């Protein structure tokens, strides 16, 4: 019960299909095959953003639906279907892997 996925620079599509960057294939059929959500890391601003994907299912940030790009911080809970994700942020204003 628990796993981790590594985010990359730019857009990280999330879904359970083979064409997404972060595959959530843990048996939760409520996660869209295609992009259910997108987590974007912008190395210039060093911010993470959560956006809705192209799938039909909603993504929730702290129990609120994500309907437009929203800045997210370390520790937030992201719900996709019955799956709960937690962002553990290693890059921030003071550190980026490109430093």
N, C-alpha and C positions, 0 to 999 in steps of 0.2 A: 504494500500500500504506500506508494510514493515512488517518484522517479524524477529525473531532471532532464530538461532540454536546454540546449545552448542557443542563445540568440546571437545573430550575426549583425553586422552593420547593415543599415538600410531596412527594407521591408522583410518581415518574417511572417509569411502566411501560416495560418494555423487551421488544421482540419484533420480528417482521418484518411484522406485519399493519398495516392502516391505523388501527386503533383504539388504538394505543399512543402514548405521548408521545415515546419514543425509538425510532425505527424503524431496525432493523438489517437492511436489505434489501440485503445485499452478496453474495447468492448462496449463503449458508449455510443449507441446508434443515434443518439440525439445530436452528436457532433456532425456538422456537415462534412461531406467528402471533400468538397471544394473549400475554398477559403471561408471559414466561419468567422474569423477575425484576423486582424493584422496588427502585429506589434512592430513598430518602427523605431530604430535607434538612429538618431541624428548626431553624428560625431562632431558637427560644428557647434551645436547648442548643448550637446551632451545630455539630451533629454530623450526619454522613452515616451511613445505615443501609442494609444490603443484606438483602433478604428474598426468599424464594422467591415466584414468581408463581403464576398459576393454570394455566399450561401444564403439559404432561406431562414436559418435559425438565428436567433438573437444571441448576443454575448452580453454578459452583465459585469459591471464593475461595482463592487461593493453593493450588490443587489439592485443597481440602477441599470437600465438598458443603455448600451453604447450605440448612439445614433450618429455621432460625428467624431472626428479625431479629438482625443482627450489626452492631456499629459498625465502620465502615471508615475508613481514613485515606488521605491522599494517597499515591499511588504503588502501591497494591495492584493486583494483577492479578485480573481477573474473567473467567472463561471461560464462554461460552455457546455450546454446540455447538463448532464449529471456530474461533469468533471469540474473540479475546482483547482485552479492554478494559483500560485503565489509568485510574484515577481521578486527575485532576490537580485538586487542591482549591484553589480561590481563596478561599473563605470559611473562616474558622476562628475560634478564640476571640478573636482580636484584630481581625478585620475581617469585615464583612458588607455586602453592597451596599445595605442599608437604612440604614447608618450615615450 
